[in-house]
Amino acid sequence: MRQKLIWAIVFLFLGSAVLIANPPKKNELTFDRQQFNLKVKTIHPVSNVKNHHVKKIVVLLNGKEIASREFEQQQNNESQEWEFKFGPEVSLPKGTELTVISYCNIFGKKKTAITID
C-alpha cells in the first residue's frame, strides 16, 4: 500500500510538471546567403530561465543533423537565439530545405523548415 502511495505521488508530481511546462511556440528562421549563416530565434515564454528553457536547437539537412547547440538556461524570459555559421563543407544551394527543431528541457519541441533562396 505504501509503495502505491509513493508511485501516486511521483506520477502526480510528474503530471503537474508537464501541465505547467509549455513547449516552444515558434521558430523564427533567417538565412543569410552572403554570411552563410542561419539565425534561429525560438519563442518560448518562461518564468524561470534556469529551470525551464530551450535545452537544444538542432539543424537538419535532408534528415541528417548538420549542426546543434545545447543550452543550460534560456537567454531571457521570451526566447532563445543562436546563429549557426556554416563553412564551405556544407552545400546549401538555392532550393535546399533546412529543418530546425527546438527542444524544451521539460516538455515538447517545435519543428520548422526554411527553404534557401
VOLUMRO-976990 format. One line per 10 residues: number of its first residue (from 1); for each residue x negated, y, z negated of N, C-alpha, C, O, CB. Coordinates in Angstrom, 3 decimals, padded with zeros to 6 digits, m for minus. Glycine has a CB too. Layout:
N
NUM = X,Y,Z,X,Y,Z,X,Y,Z,X,Y,Z,X,Y,Z  ... .
This chain:
117
1 = m000.827,m001.194,000.000,000.000,000.000,000.000,m000.873,001.260,000.000,m000.580,002.231,000.699,000.942,m000.003,m001.215  m001.931,001.230,m000.781,m002.810,002.393,m000.869,m003.496,002.658,000.469,m003.665,003.808,000.873,m003.859,002.190,m001.972  m003.888,001.583,001.149,m004.553,001.725,002.442,m003.590,002.346,003.467,m004.009,003.166,004.284,m005.067,000.348,002.942  m002.323,001.968,003.431,m001.335,002.557,004.345,m001.178,004.048,004.084,m001.043,004.836,005.019,000.025,001.851,004.201  m001.197,004.431,002.823,m001.092,005.843,002.463,m002.293,006.624,002.984,m002.141,007.733,003.496,m000.977,006.003,000.940  m003.467,006.056,002.857,m004.689,006.707,003.352,m004.604,006.891,004.865,m004.917,007.964,005.380,m005.951,005.876,002.978  m004.179,005.839,005.583,m004.058,005.947,007.042,m002.997,006.973,007.435,m003.171,007.701,008.413,m003.716,004.578,007.652  m001.919,007.033,006.693,m000.869,008.022,006.979,m001.416,009.437,006.827,m001.112,010.312,007.639,000.344,007.817,006.043  m002.213,009.662,005.801,m002.819,010.987,005.586,m003.789,011.317,006.714,m003.810,012.446,007.205,m003.552,011.041,004.221  m004.588,010.343,007.127,m005.547,010.550,008.221,m004.811,010.924,009.508,m005.192,011.880,010.182,m006.406,009.277,008.444 .
11 = m003.761,010.177,009.852,m003.004,010.471,011.067,m002.298,011.817,010.978,m002.199,012.538,011.971,m001.986,009.371,011.332  m001.813,012.153,009.804,m001.163,013.452,009.607,m002.166,014.584,009.824,m001.856,015.583,010.473,m000.545,013.545,008.190  m003.361,014.419,009.279,m004.417,015.423,009.445,m004.817,015.569,010.911,m004.901,016.682,011.432,m005.644,015.052,008.602  m005.064,014.431,011.576,m005.461,014.482,012.984,m004.353,015.061,013.855,m004.619,015.838,014.772,m005.837,013.088,013.480  m003.131,014.687,013.571,m001.999,015.208,014.331,m001.848,016.702,014.164,m001.554,017.401,015.134,m000.727,014.520,013.914  m002.041,017.210,012.959,m001.906,018.650,012.738,m003.046,019.406,013.404,m002.846,020.532,013.861,m001.869,018.964,011.237  m004.235,018.817,013.470,m005.359,019.478,014.146,m005.053,019.652,015.630,m005.361,020.694,016.208,m006.667,018.666,013.959  m004.451,018.641,016.249,m004.097,018.738,017.659,m002.994,019.774,017.858,m002.993,020.491,018.859,m003.652,017.367,018.201  m002.068,019.858,016.929,m000.977,020.820,017.058,m001.470,022.266,016.991,m000.928,023.130,017.679,000.055,020.580,015.972  m002.483,022.539,016.178,m002.974,023.908,016.077,m004.028,024.225,017.140,m004.353,025.391,017.366,m003.549,024.148,014.694 .
21 = m004.558,023.189,017.788,m005.549,023.390,018.837,m004.844,023.689,020.150,m003.722,023.243,020.386,m006.463,022.153,018.978  m005.514,024.444,020.991,m004.988,024.701,022.317,m006.089,024.445,023.331,m007.249,024.775,023.087,m004.443,026.149,022.436  m005.734,023.858,024.468,m006.750,023.640,025.496,m007.086,024.952,026.194,m006.348,025.927,026.054,m006.271,022.596,026.522  m008.181,024.994,026.940,m008.476,026.188,027.727,m007.299,026.517,028.643,m006.696,025.621,029.234,m009.766,025.990,028.553  m006.976,027.802,028.759,m005.817,028.230,029.552,m006.133,028.411,031.033,m005.309,028.098,031.892,m005.274,029.522,029.002  m007.327,028.916,031.325,m007.629,029.286,032.708,m009.132,029.369,032.915,m009.870,029.762,032.011,m006.966,030.627,033.072  m009.586,028.995,034.115,m010.968,029.211,034.530,m010.963,030.254,035.630,m010.312,030.067,036.657,m011.642,027.882,035.011  m011.674,031.342,035.432,m011.854,032.347,036.475,m013.225,032.105,037.102,m014.249,032.183,036.423,m011.728,033.816,035.900  m013.234,031.810,038.409,m014.458,031.423,039.099,m014.817,032.432,040.181,m013.959,032.855,040.956,m014.310,030.030,039.707  m016.095,032.816,040.230,m016.592,033.729,041.253,m017.920,033.187,041.767,m018.854,032.974,040.995,m016.752,035.184,040.693 .
31 = m017.995,032.965,043.089,m019.254,032.503,043.677,m019.889,033.644,044.442,m019.246,034.271,045.284,m019.028,031.282,044.605  m021.152,033.914,044.152,m021.920,034.968,044.818,m022.903,034.291,045.775,m023.895,033.704,045.344,m022.676,035.887,043.772  m022.617,034.379,047.074,m023.451,033.701,048.072,m024.865,034.292,048.138,m025.829,033.558,048.358,m022.790,033.787,049.450  m024.997,035.598,047.951,m026.326,036.221,048.017,m027.198,035.785,046.842,m028.380,035.490,047.024,m026.200,037.754,048.035  m026.634,035.743,045.656,m027.395,035.334,044.475,m027.393,033.809,044.299,m028.172,033.268,043.515,m026.820,036.006,043.222  m026.520,033.133,045.029,m026.356,031.681,044.966,m026.050,031.230,043.539,m026.690,030.329,042.997,m027.620,030.976,045.486  m025.035,031.897,042.942,m024.640,031.524,041.587,m023.124,031.478,041.458,m022.395,032.079,042.247,m025.227,032.505,040.569  m022.676,030.759,040.459,m021.260,030.612,040.156,m021.012,031.166,038.765,m021.589,030.691,037.787,m020.806,029.123,040.258  m020.157,032.168,038.678,m019.787,032.729,037.387,m018.478,032.084,036.943,m017.500,032.039,037.689,m019.654,034.286,037.460  m018.486,031.588,035.712,m017.310,030.940,035.147,m016.894,031.705,033.899,m017.708,031.964,033.013,m017.590,029.440,034.820 .
41 = m015.629,032.057,033.843,m015.049,032.651,032.643,m013.856,031.776,032.266,m012.857,031.720,032.982,m014.623,034.169,032.874  m013.981,031.102,031.140,m012.912,030.234,030.656,m012.102,030.982,029.613,m012.624,031.365,028.566,m013.480,028.916,030.070  m010.831,031.186,029.903,m009.928,031.852,028.966,m009.456,030.809,027.956,m008.833,029.811,028.318,m008.709,032.522,029.711  m009.766,031.060,026.686,m009.463,030.104,025.618,m009.315,030.871,024.302,m010.257,030.942,023.513,m010.581,029.007,025.505  m008.126,031.447,024.067,m007.921,032.221,022.839,m008.013,031.342,021.584,m007.364,030.300,021.487,m006.559,032.920,022.884  m008.828,031.785,020.639,m009.013,031.052,019.376,m009.126,032.060,018.238,m009.408,033.238,018.457,m010.285,030.131,019.430  m008.902,031.575,017.022,m009.043,032.469,015.869,m010.416,032.345,015.216,m010.889,033.292,014.588,m007.957,032.174,014.842  m011.059,031.188,015.358,m012.363,030.960,014.751,m013.299,030.373,015.808,m013.160,029.207,016.178,m012.249,030.014,013.512  m014.247,031.168,016.292,m015.109,030.768,017.408,m016.096,029.655,017.065,m016.655,029.030,017.966,m015.868,031.956,017.899  m016.316,029.400,015.782,m017.230,028.325,015.377,m016.522,026.985,015.277,m017.086,025.956,015.649,m017.880,028.660,014.043 .
51 = m015.296,026.986,014.780,m014.571,025.735,014.564,m013.743,025.291,015.762,m013.448,024.104,015.900,m013.677,025.875,013.377  m013.369,026.215,016.620,m012.521,025.914,017.766,m013.071,026.694,018.946,m013.007,027.924,018.962,m011.015,026.272,017.490  m013.613,025.988,019.941,m014.307,026.676,021.024,m014.381,025.826,022.289,m014.059,024.638,022.280,m015.706,027.062,020.582  m014.809,026.458,023.366,m015.156,025.724,024.584,m016.473,025.015,024.279,m017.484,025.661,024.005,m015.275,026.686,025.860  m016.454,023.691,024.329,m017.671,022.944,023.990,m018.552,022.648,025.189,m019.759,022.459,025.044,m017.305,021.655,023.324  m017.942,022.607,026.401,m018.733,022.252,027.570,m018.044,022.744,028.836,m016.819,022.714,028.952,m018.957,020.732,027.634  m018.867,023.199,029.785,m018.393,023.535,031.124,m019.206,022.691,032.104,m020.436,022.661,032.046,m018.535,025.088,031.428  m018.501,022.007,033.003,m019.131,021.111,033.974,m018.776,021.571,035.384,m017.636,021.949,035.655,m018.685,019.634,033.745  m019.768,021.535,036.284,m019.546,021.864,037.690,m019.749,020.588,038.506,m020.767,019.907,038.386,m020.513,023.012,038.174  m018.747,020.283,039.341,m018.796,019.087,040.186,m018.826,019.476,041.658,m018.177,020.437,042.072,m017.591,018.171,039.902 .
61 = m019.580,018.724,042.437,m019.618,018.849,043.890,m019.310,017.471,044.446,m020.070,016.527,044.229,m021.014,019.393,044.406  m018.204,017.351,045.161,m017.769,016.059,045.689,m017.674,014.999,044.588,m018.028,013.838,044.798,m018.729,015.590,046.782  m017.198,015.409,043.426,m017.001,014.473,042.322,m018.245,014.152,041.513,m018.165,013.414,040.530,m016.450,013.221,042.848  m019.397,014.690,041.904,m020.642,014.439,041.178,m021.043,015.684,040.401,m020.973,016.802,040.911,m021.772,014.018,042.146  m021.461,015.474,039.167,m021.893,016.596,038.339,m023.203,017.168,038.869,m024.187,016.451,039.048,m022.053,016.159,036.871  m023.191,018.494,039.118,m024.420,019.152,039.584,m024.948,020.146,038.561,m026.088,020.599,038.660,m024.171,019.865,040.911  m024.118,020.488,037.575,m024.556,021.425,036.530,m023.599,021.320,035.351,m022.425,020.989,035.516,m024.615,022.899,037.070  m024.114,021.605,034.167,m023.263,021.664,032.975,m023.954,022.492,031.899,m025.165,022.711,031.928,m022.944,020.236,032.446  m023.150,022.936,030.962,m023.678,023.718,029.827,m022.812,023.411,028.621,m021.585,023.436,028.706,m023.694,025.270,030.133  m023.458,023.121,027.491,m022.754,022.873,026.232,m022.913,024.066,025.308,m023.918,024.776,025.353,m023.277,021.591,025.549 .
71 = m021.900,024.278,024.464,m021.875,025.421,023.562,m021.564,024.963,022.143,m020.761,024.054,021.937,m020.843,026.460,024.029  m022.209,025.602,021.162,m021.964,025.328,019.743,m020.828,026.173,019.192,m020.187,025.804,018.207,m023.225,025.577,018.934  m020.584,027.316,019.839,m019.474,028.184,019.457,m019.123,029.032,020.668,m019.879,029.096,021.637,m019.835,029.082,018.214  m017.968,029.681,020.603,m017.490,030.490,021.714,m018.009,031.917,021.574,m018.208,032.397,020.458,m015.949,030.476,021.777  m018.229,032.600,022.696,m018.767,033.966,022.694,m017.875,034.957,021.965,m018.358,035.832,021.247,m018.976,034.436,024.109  m016.571,034.813,022.155,m015.624,035.716,021.494,m014.290,035.001,021.328,m014.157,033.844,021.729,m015.445,037.039,022.304  m013.315,035.661,020.753,m012.029,035.018,020.448,m011.167,034.774,021.679,m010.150,034.087,021.590,m011.260,035.859,019.469  m011.551,035.320,022.813,m010.721,035.199,024.013,m011.283,034.277,025.084,m010.524,033.629,025.805,m010.515,036.541,024.602  m012.621,034.211,025.195,m013.169,033.477,026.337,m014.622,033.042,026.120,m015.298,033.471,025.185,m013.077,034.331,027.585  m015.065,032.172,027.030,m016.459,031.732,027.108,m016.899,031.959,028.548,m016.205,031.555,029.482,m016.634,030.208,026.670 .
81 = m018.050,032.604,028.732,m018.563,032.857,030.078,m019.942,032.236,030.234,m020.723,032.148,029.286,m018.619,034.372,030.368  m020.217,031.806,031.470,m021.534,031.282,031.787,m021.775,031.437,033.283,m020.851,031.345,034.091,m021.668,029.797,031.350  m023.027,031.672,033.631,m023.408,031.803,035.033,m024.332,030.653,035.399,m025.395,030.482,034.802,m024.092,033.174,035.305  m023.916,029.865,036.387,m024.728,028.759,036.888,m025.481,029.241,038.113,m024.880,029.718,039.076,m023.850,027.510,037.224  m026.811,029.113,038.071,m027.649,029.523,039.200,m028.131,028.265,039.905,m028.703,027.367,039.287,m028.860,030.409,038.729  m027.888,028.218,041.206,m028.263,027.044,041.992,m029.489,027.352,042.838,m029.636,028.450,043.375,m027.094,026.588,042.887  m030.350,026.373,042.943,m031.545,026.516,043.762,m031.316,025.958,045.149,m030.223,025.491,045.469,m032.730,025.823,043.107  m032.354,026.007,045.974,m032.229,025.549,047.366,m031.958,024.046,047.490,m031.545,023.584,048.553,m033.491,025.891,048.127  m032.182,023.285,046.426,m031.932,021.837,046.482,m030.444,021.504,046.507,m030.070,020.374,046.821,m032.584,021.150,045.294  m029.588,022.479,046.177,m028.135,022.277,046.190,m027.586,022.888,047.475,m027.662,024.100,047.674,m027.452,022.916,044.920 .
91 = m027.035,022.052,048.341,m026.470,022.515,049.607,m025.009,022.889,049.393,m024.183,022.045,049.045,m026.605,021.428,050.714  m024.701,024.181,049.607,m023.334,024.669,049.443,m022.915,025.479,050.670,m022.778,026.699,050.585,m023.211,025.526,048.161  m022.712,024.816,051.802,m022.282,025.550,052.992,m020.856,026.073,052.843,m020.116,025.640,051.960,m022.383,024.658,054.227  m020.480,027.003,053.710,m019.116,027.539,053.682,m018.127,026.382,053.799,m018.333,025.436,054.559,m018.894,028.578,054.830  m017.038,026.489,053.017,m016.018,025.451,053.029,m016.211,024.394,051.957,m015.325,023.572,051.725,m015.991,024.798,054.361  m017.373,024.411,051.297,m017.625,023.459,050.214,m016.723,023.769,049.029,m016.516,024.933,048.686,m019.110,023.493,049.785  m016.194,022.734,048.412,m015.358,022.932,047.225,m016.122,022.515,045.970,m016.630,021.398,045.876,m014.035,022.131,047.345  m016.190,023.429,045.016,m016.751,023.150,043.699,m015.594,023.013,042.717,m014.611,023.750,042.796,m017.750,024.276,043.249  m015.716,022.076,041.801,m014.718,021.895,040.751,m015.367,022.184,039.418,m016.471,021.714,039.141,m014.117,020.463,040.775  m014.684,022.958,038.589,m015.174,023.296,037.250,m014.200,022.731,036.230,m012.986,022.900,036.349,m015.339,024.844,037.072 .
101 = m014.751,022.056,035.223,m013.942,021.538,034.120,m014.483,022.125,032.825,m015.662,021.970,032.504,m013.958,019.968,034.080  m013.610,022.800,032.084,m013.969,023.360,030.779,m013.270,022.540,029.707,m012.069,022.283,029.792,m013.578,024.878,030.675  m014.038,022.129,028.686,m013.527,021.263,027.632,m013.453,022.002,026.302,m014.393,022.698,025.919,m014.402,020.021,027.494  m012.345,021.853,025.607,m012.186,022.357,024.239,m012.818,021.341,023.293,m012.756,020.140,023.558,m010.666,022.601,023.881  m013.420,021.791,022.203,m014.052,020.868,021.254,m013.033,020.087,020.432,m013.386,019.086,019.808,m014.973,021.632,020.322  m011.772,020.526,020.418,m010.749,019.828,019.635,m009.812,019.037,020.533,m009.536,017.864,020.279,m009.949,020.822,018.795  m009.324,019.685,021.583,m008.294,019.036,022.386,m008.161,019.699,023.747,m008.045,020.922,023.829,m006.957,019.064,021.658  m008.177,018.929,024.792,m007.822,019.404,026.113,m008.951,019.921,026.973,m010.081,020.115,026.525,m006.849,020.441,025.979  m008.597,020.136,028.229,m009.545,020.636,029.223,m008.771,021.374,030.297,m007.552,021.249,030.408,m010.385,019.479,029.840  m009.514,022.158,031.098,m008.930,022.876,032.231,m009.810,022.625,033.450,m011.023,022.826,033.409,m008.800,024.416,031.933 .
111 = m009.184,022.186,034.524,m009.895,021.867,035.762,m009.454,022.848,036.844,m008.259,023.038,037.073,m009.628,020.389,036.204  m010.440,023.473,037.511,m010.162,024.475,038.539,m011.156,024.288,039.686,m012.316,023.947,039.458,m010.249,025.927,037.952  m010.697,024.511,040.910,m011.577,024.385,042.077,m011.712,025.730,042.771,m010.827,026.583,042.699,m011.038,023.323,043.063  m012.852,025.896,043.449,m013.106,027.087,044.255,m013.745,026.623,045.568,m014.603,025.740,045.576,m014.033,028.119,043.490  m013.313,027.231,046.673,m013.901,026.946,047.979,m014.885,028.049,048.303,m014.562,029.233,048.210,m012.810,026.827,049.087  m016.095,027.653,048.688,m017.171,028.601,049.009,m016.878,029.258,050.345,m016.672,028.575,051.348,m018.556,027.891,049.044  m016.859,030.588,050.360,m016.636,031.344,051.612,m017.939,031.722,052.245,m017.952,032.358,053.299,m015.808,032.601,051.358 .
